[in-house]
Amino acid sequence: MKLKAKMIQRHPFHLVDPSPWPLVAALGGLSLTFGGVLFMHNYEGGGELLCL
């Protein structure tokens, strides 16, 4: 009975496990962009944020 229940497909597509990497990459890209803009406009802390 358990084997038969495992073989039944619940979704017509593949569901992947959630990953933290898209969020980490998005925050890194935002930090890089925002830090670059601040650095190029000579704001304080722009260089530190750019290198973060």
N, C-alpha and C positions, 0 to 999 in steps of 0.2 A: 504494500500500500504506500509506504513512504517513497519508494523508488518511482512509482507512477506519479506521485504528486510533484516530485522534483522535475520530471520530464515535461510537465505541462508548462507551456510558454505563457507568461503573464502579460508580456508586452511584445508588440511586433518589432521593437527596436531594442538596441543594446543600451542599457543604463550603466554609466561608469560611476565609480566612487568619487565623491567630492574631493577636490584638491585645493590646498591653500595657495598654490603657485600662481594662478591668474590674478588673485588679489595682490600678492607680493609684487608681481611684475608691474601691475597697474600703479601701485603706490610708488614703486621705484621710478617708473617713467614720469609720473607726476612730479616727484621730488627733483628729478633731473631737469625737467622742463622749467619748473618754477624757479629752481636755483639758478639755472642758466640765464633766465630773464632778469632776475634780481642782480646777478653778478654783472651782466652787461650794462645794466642801468646804474651800477655803482651803489647799490643799497647795502647797508650793513647786514652781514649774515648771509649774503648771497653765495659767497664762495664756500662757506661751510655747508650750506644746504646743497650746493652743487656737488660737493665731494662726499656727501652722506651716502 
